[in-house]
């Protein structure tokens, strides 16, 4: 753990997606409750938050929301508050805007379908220690391809020597993949579009202003986006 206090005691956990790539498992089960090694995906994220010292989690729900709410109802740490998107799926950016009134400045934001292993230190603590509100609107956790298991994309970002992010050029490979974990300031959310939209809209403005930064994850990350990815992830987790 760090000798410094965490930059926030609160995280938003993104749990509202439809999980289409995980069908047929998500026909009757929301993706956050799909089990990997006997444990619902959302609990991997919540357990990491608890270990880091995060005490509150705002969880957005849309698809099969009653199942997600019932699963989280008895979670003590972090204590869960629901951000209700039953009326409309708002995507990642719109979901943060809907929940903004429940979130301090800054806050952690974690995807609910994330499975990762920490390196020498808790990844969220490392992210917190790197946070600098004077120069950052958001700080994203990224991983190089060799430690991104079952990920077959071309990467997302480049980092300069200071950690500032730039995007992958079309048709080219980028060395780092965003793994669904970030610290977000309310400044990033200013003048946001109405309704559903991707966080990419806000990230692009921050990139242009030189205020989107990345930190390289020192552990392992598993993309569990399809049913076929579950068994090899379980095998890797069993080996530590």
C-alpha positions as CSV (number, residue, x, y, z in Angstrom):
1,X,0.0,0.0,0.0
2,X,1.0,3.6,-0.4
3,X,1.9,6.0,2.4
4,X,-0.1,8.6,0.6
5,X,-3.9,8.7,1.0
6,X,-6.0,7.6,-1.9
7,X,-7.1,10.5,-4.2
8,X,-10.7,9.3,-3.8
9,X,-12.8,7.0,-1.6
10,X,-15.3,6.4,-4.4
11,X,-15.3,4.5,-7.7
12,X,-17.9,4.3,-10.5
13,X,-18.3,0.7,-11.7
14,X,-19.6,0.4,-15.2
15,X,-22.1,-2.4,-15.2
16,X,-24.9,-1.3,-17.6
17,X,-23.7,-2.9,-20.9
18,X,-25.7,-5.5,-22.9
19,X,-22.8,-8.0,-23.1
20,X,-23.7,-9.0,-26.7
21,X,-20.3,-10.7,-27.3
22,X,-20.8,-12.9,-24.3
23,X,-23.9,-14.5,-25.6
24,X,-25.4,-17.0,-25.1
25,X,-24.3,-16.6,-21.4
26,X,-25.8,-13.1,-21.3
27,X,-29.2,-14.2,-22.6
28,X,-30.5,-14.6,-19.1
29,X,-27.5,-13.3,-17.0
30,X,-26.0,-9.8,-17.1
31,X,-22.4,-9.8,-18.0
32,X,-21.2,-8.5,-14.6
33,X,-22.6,-11.7,-13.1
34,X,-21.0,-14.1,-15.5
35,X,-18.7,-16.3,-13.5
36,X,-15.0,-16.8,-14.0
37,X,-13.3,-19.3,-11.7
38,X,-16.5,-19.4,-9.8
39,X,-16.7,-15.7,-9.1
40,X,-18.9,-13.1,-10.8
41,X,-16.9,-10.7,-13.0
42,X,-18.1,-7.6,-11.0
43,X,-16.7,-9.0,-7.8
44,X,-13.2,-9.0,-9.2
45,X,-13.4,-5.3,-9.7
46,X,-15.1,-4.7,-6.3
47,X,-12.6,-6.8,-4.5
48,X,-9.7,-4.8,-6.0
49,X,-11.4,-1.6,-4.9
50,X,-11.8,-2.9,-1.4
51,X,-8.2,-4.0,-1.2
52,X,-7.1,-0.5,-2.4
53,X,-9.2,1.2,0.4
54,X,-12.1,2.5,-1.8
55,X,-15.2,2.5,0.5
56,X,-18.0,3.6,-2.0
57,X,-19.0,2.3,-5.4
58,X,-21.6,3.9,-7.7
59,X,-22.7,1.1,-10.0
60,X,-24.8,1.8,-13.1
61,X,-27.4,-0.7,-14.3
62,X,-29.5,-1.1,-17.4
63,X,-29.6,-4.7,-18.7
64,X,-31.3,-7.2,-16.3
65,X,-30.8,-4.6,-13.5
66,X,-32.7,-6.5,-10.8
67,X,-30.1,-9.3,-10.9
68,X,-27.2,-6.9,-10.5
69,X,-29.0,-5.0,-7.7
70,X,-29.8,-8.2,-5.8
71,X,-26.2,-9.4,-6.1
72,X,-24.8,-6.1,-4.8
73,X,-27.4,-5.5,-2.1
74,X,-25.4,-7.1,0.7
75,X,-22.0,-5.8,-0.3
76,X,-20.5,-3.9,2.7
77,X,-17.2,-2.7,1.3
78,X,-17.3,-0.9,-0.9
79,X,-20.8,0.2,-0.1
80,X,-22.8,0.3,-3.3
81,X,-25.1,3.0,-4.6
82,X,-27.0,2.3,-7.8
83,X,-27.1,4.7,-10.8
84,X,-30.3,3.8,-12.6
85,X,-30.2,3.7,-16.4
86,X,-33.2,1.5,-16.9
87,X,-34.9,4.2,-19.1
88,X,-31.9,4.4,-21.5
89,X,-28.5,2.9,-22.0
90,X,-26.2,5.9,-21.8
91,X,-22.8,4.3,-22.8
92,X,-19.7,5.1,-20.8
93,X,-19.7,8.9,-21.1
94,X,-23.4,9.4,-20.6
95,X,-23.3,7.0,-17.7
96,X,-20.7,9.1,-15.9
97,X,-22.7,12.2,-16.5
98,X,-25.9,10.6,-15.1
99,X,-23.9,9.6,-12.0
100,X,-21.9,12.7,-11.6
101,X,-23.9,14.1,-8.7
102,X,-23.0,11.0,-6.7
103,X,-19.3,11.1,-7.5
104,X,-16.6,13.2,-5.8
105,X,-13.9,15.0,-7.7
106,X,-11.9,13.0,-8.7
107,X,-13.1,9.4,-8.7
108,X,-12.0,6.0,-9.9
109,X,-13.8,4.5,-12.8
110,X,-13.6,0.7,-13.4
111,X,-15.3,-1.6,-15.9
112,X,-17.3,-4.3,-14.2
113,X,-16.0,-7.0,-16.5
114,X,-12.4,-6.5,-15.7
115,X,-10.1,-9.3,-14.5
116,X,-6.6,-8.4,-13.6
117,X,-3.7,-9.4,-11.4
118,X,-1.7,-6.7,-9.6
119,X,2.0,-6.3,-10.0
120,X,4.2,-5.6,-7.0
121,X,1.6,-3.1,-5.8
122,X,-2.2,-2.6,-6.0
123,X,-2.9,-1.1,-9.4
124,X,-5.4,1.4,-8.1
125,X,-3.0,2.6,-5.5
126,X,-0.3,3.0,-8.2
127,X,-2.8,5.0,-10.2
128,X,-3.7,7.2,-7.2
129,X,0.0,7.9,-6.5
130,X,0.5,9.1,-10.1
131,X,-2.5,11.3,-10.2
132,X,-1.8,15.0,-10.6
133,X,-4.9,17.3,-11.0
134,X,-2.7,20.2,-12.1
135,X,-1.9,18.6,-15.4
136,X,-4.5,15.7,-15.8
137,X,-8.2,15.5,-16.7
138,X,-8.0,11.7,-16.6
139,X,-5.3,9.1,-15.9
140,X,-5.8,5.8,-17.7
141,X,-4.3,2.4,-16.8
142,X,-2.8,0.8,-19.9
143,X,-1.0,-2.5,-20.5
144,X,1.5,-3.6,-23.2
145,X,0.4,-6.4,-25.5
146,X,2.4,-9.2,-23.9
147,X,0.5,-8.8,-20.6
148,X,-3.0,-8.4,-22.3
149,X,-4.3,-11.9,-22.4
150,X,-6.8,-12.9,-25.0
151,X,-6.7,-9.4,-26.5
152,X,-6.4,-9.5,-30.3
153,X,-6.7,-5.8,-31.2
154,X,-4.0,-3.4,-32.5
155,X,-3.7,-1.4,-29.3
156,X,-5.2,1.9,-28.4
157,X,-2.5,4.5,-27.3
158,X,1.0,5.7,-27.4
159,X,2.6,7.4,-24.3
160,X,5.3,10.0,-24.5
161,X,8.1,10.3,-21.9
162,X,5.8,12.2,-19.5
163,X,3.0,9.8,-19.9
164,X,0.8,11.9,-22.1
165,X,-1.5,9.9,-24.3
166,X,-1.8,10.0,-28.1
167,X,-4.0,7.8,-30.2
168,X,-3.1,4.9,-32.5
169,X,-2.8,5.9,-36.1
170,X,-5.3,4.2,-38.5
171,X,-3.9,0.9,-39.8
172,X,-0.9,1.0,-37.3
173,X,-0.3,-0.9,-34.1
174,X,0.0,1.0,-30.8
175,X,2.0,-0.4,-27.9
176,X,-0.6,0.1,-25.1
177,X,-4.1,-1.1,-24.5
178,X,-6.6,0.6,-22.2
179,X,-7.8,-1.9,-19.6
180,X,-11.0,-0.2,-18.3
181,X,-9.5,1.5,-15.2
182,X,-9.0,5.2,-14.8
183,X,-9.1,8.2,-12.5
184,X,-11.5,10.9,-13.8
185,X,-11.8,14.6,-12.8
186,X,-15.0,16.5,-13.1
187,X,-13.1,18.8,-15.4
188,X,-13.1,16.0,-18.0
189,X,-16.9,15.9,-17.8
190,X,-17.5,19.6,-18.4
191,X,-19.8,20.7,-21.3
192,X,-20.6,17.0,-22.1
193,X,-23.1,16.0,-24.8
194,X,-26.6,15.0,-23.7
195,X,-27.8,11.5,-23.8
196,X,-25.7,8.4,-24.7
197,X,-22.1,9.0,-25.8
198,X,-18.7,7.3,-25.4
199,X,-16.0,8.6,-23.0
200,X,-13.8,8.7,-26.2
201,X,-15.5,12.1,-26.9
202,X,-14.1,13.6,-23.7
203,X,-10.8,11.8,-24.0
204,X,-10.3,13.3,-27.4
205,X,-10.6,16.8,-26.1
206,X,-8.3,16.0,-23.2
207,X,-5.7,14.6,-25.7
208,X,-5.9,17.8,-27.7
209,X,-5.4,19.9,-24.5
210,X,-2.5,17.6,-23.4
211,X,-4.4,16.5,-20.3
212,X,-5.0,12.8,-20.9
213,X,-2.3,10.7,-19.3
214,X,-1.6,7.0,-19.0
215,X,0.2,4.7,-16.5
216,X,1.5,1.3,-17.5
217,X,0.0,-1.5,-15.4
218,X,2.8,-3.7,-13.9
219,X,0.6,-6.8,-13.6
220,X,-1.5,-9.0,-16.0
221,X,-4.9,-8.2,-17.6
222,X,-7.4,-10.6,-19.1
223,X,-9.9,-9.6,-21.7
224,X,-13.0,-11.8,-20.9
225,X,-15.2,-10.6,-23.7
226,X,-16.5,-13.9,-25.1
227,X,-17.4,-17.3,-23.6
228,X,-14.3,-18.8,-25.3
229,X,-12.0,-16.5,-23.2
230,X,-13.3,-17.9,-19.8
231,X,-11.6,-21.2,-19.7
232,X,-8.1,-20.0,-20.6
233,X,-8.5,-17.1,-18.1
234,X,-9.4,-19.6,-15.4
235,X,-6.4,-21.7,-16.3
236,X,-4.1,-18.6,-16.1
237,X,-5.6,-17.5,-12.8
238,X,-5.1,-20.9,-11.3
239,X,-1.4,-20.6,-12.0
240,X,-1.3,-17.2,-10.2
